[in-house]
Amino acid sequence: MKWWFVYLVVAGGIFGNWYFGNSDSEFFIAPLWRALILVGMAVGSVALLLTTERGRNLWILFRDARSEIRKVIWPTRPETLQTTWIVLILIVIFALILWLLDSGLSFLVQVVIG
């Protein structure tokens, strides 16, 4: 039931932003106020979701993912630069190979066609 309420709040936020964002409407609301209302609706929806079983499981998943990211050994700057240069050099080499193949095949087609 709580999830349906959250879906309604999200749909209401989308519709309200569209409806009250029309400057021709007599019910026009400034963008800042609309943004603040949407942020409040989002915070309320997330708070409501966290009271459900699936919401708590989702929070645990995010928390565990964050702890796993901290365990990753990220490459140093020199390693990153070295890998980047290798990739760029290989791209240039393969581009030259493809250019030579294309030129050779174009030449052969010109010879055959006349």
C-alpha positions, 0 to 999 in steps of 0.5 A: 500500500505504501508503494502505491502511495509513493507512485501516486506522489511521483505521478502527482509531482510530475503532473503538478510540475507540468501543470503549475509550470505553464506560464499561461496558467493562472495557477503558475508557480515560480520554478524555485518553489516548484523545485522545493516542493518536488524535493520535499515530495522526494524526501517524503517518498524516500522516507516512506519507502524506507519504512517498508521491507523492500525499502530497507533491503534496498538501503542495505544493498546501497550500504553494502555496495558502498562498503565494497567500493571502498575495498576496490584498489583504484589505479594510481595516476601514472598507471592510468596515464600509461594505460590511456597512452597505450589505448590511444596508440593502439587506436592510431595503429588500428586506424592506420591499418583500416586506412591502408586496407580501405585504400588498397581495396579502393585501388583494386576496385578502381583497377577492376572497374577501370 
